[in-house]
Each structure stands twice: as C-alpha cells, then as structure tokens.
C-alpha cells in the first residue's frame, strides 16, 4: 500500500522495517500481538500457578503438581497483546532552531513518524501528541499503516510559538493515555532537568514504559561559531552579541552539567534516555538505538 509520509522518504522507511519496537515490561492491550500482557489468560507462554477455585476448568489443573503436593493448582499463561506507542513531541519555539543540522522540530517529527511506521507495521497501535507549556493536541489511538495520515496531520499543524513546561503538559496528557504502553517523549529538554524527570516520572507511575529522546543541533552541542555572533531569543525577546570563543568553555561546562543532571535524573526514575544529533540520518539514529534496545532486551535477566 502507499504510505502517506510527511517527514520521511520511502527508502528510510524500508530500512527501518527490519526492526521492531518491543516493550521490555508488560503492557495492556486489546488484540493478539507481539507483546506480553499484564492480563493472564490461555496462550502459549506459561506464567505460573494459582490455587484451584470452584468454577475453574478441570482441564487447566496441573496434575503433575497435584501428584507431588496433593492439592489442586491451575496453570496460568500470559496472553500476547498489542502494544500502544504514545509519541509525544515537543512543539515549543526552541525546537525551531537549526544551526548545522535539520530543524529540530522537523527532526523530532521525522523520528515520531519513523517510530510510528515501525509500530504500525508490526500490527501494534500508535498515538501522537504535541505539547509546549501544555498539551496542545493528541490523535486517537489507531493501528494499520493507513493511520499514518492522521498522525501526520497532528504533526504538520505544529505552530511552535510557545515556551516549554514538560511536566505540566504530561499531567494534561495522562487522562488521554489510559492503556499502558510505551511513551516516547521527543524534545530538546532545555528546561530544568528536575522538572523534566518529575514530569516523565508521572508517565512511569501510570504504568507506561518511558523513553526520552533528546534532539539537539550540532551547534548547540559544540558552540563552534566563527566571529562575533548575535543571539536572538526564540522563546524570549532577549538579544545578545557574543564573541563565541570567549564564552565557549563556560557554555560547554553548563551544557554538560545540564545533560548530566538530565541523564541522572531520568536514570533514577527508571526512564530510558537517548540523545540524537540532527545531523545523523533518521534511519541511522533509530536503527542504532533500536538495535541496542533489542540487545538489552535479549540479555536482560
């Protein structure tokens, strides 16, 4: 079928189709799929035993355990269920910055579209939301590659004019994410790391597996600029003429402190973190990340 893509080319999607986004934890779902459910039912994966109670089907009794313990126990199995991936994209004004890479907002939208392609291709469900200081828009939950068109509509309507308050926006999104799944938050995360961790922790406490994808431009990471440069505020009216080489050391130290605090805060909250540079092609960034994630999943105890 023809994919209605807004931010990706078809060659990139073809390369991404080799990988799946699999939840490391348990997720709830409503259809048979690829992921372990929090519900217990009758399928191929054995989950454990419980005491027999009147009304249980006799065929579910484990007669080998009965022979050893002289008590009735019923076998339980873990259902296979579909995953829901919630893609929450920062649509604040700071995301419009573009130095030597792609516009951060376009890059974030391309990441969201790429993850959606992977999720929908494996018969799972996706949902897309946009935020700045508040939750601005959210799509319904849908599945099937034709649903990419609705997700693209949400992303293309981003105006990117406001400031950022991730924690406040997450609080507003929560009632619209009732089914546990994977919540992927894509942002430059250029605000108080403690506030970011607190906001994303609310998703974690609601039962979602949370992934934080930070998108930064190469100039933001290196501050390599030649000659006097005027900096104009994106989310504030400030303007400042700077000699970059004189302040580069102080800037990089501040940036490294910020990134370290962000990584550590998210790590303490049990939230997975990844930094993406906008010069890195979308498929390379996502393939490397998902391959590492898949490897950790296979080797996890």
Helices and strands as residue ranges (DSSP letters): H 10-16, E 35-41, E 45-51, G 58-60, H 63-69, E 73-81, E 84-90, G 93-96, H 104-121, E 125-131, E 135-138, E 142-143, G 145-147, H 148-156, H 166-173, G 174-176, E 182-187, H 193-205, E 209-216, H 218-222, E 228-232, E 239-243, H 244-268, E 272-277, H 282-299
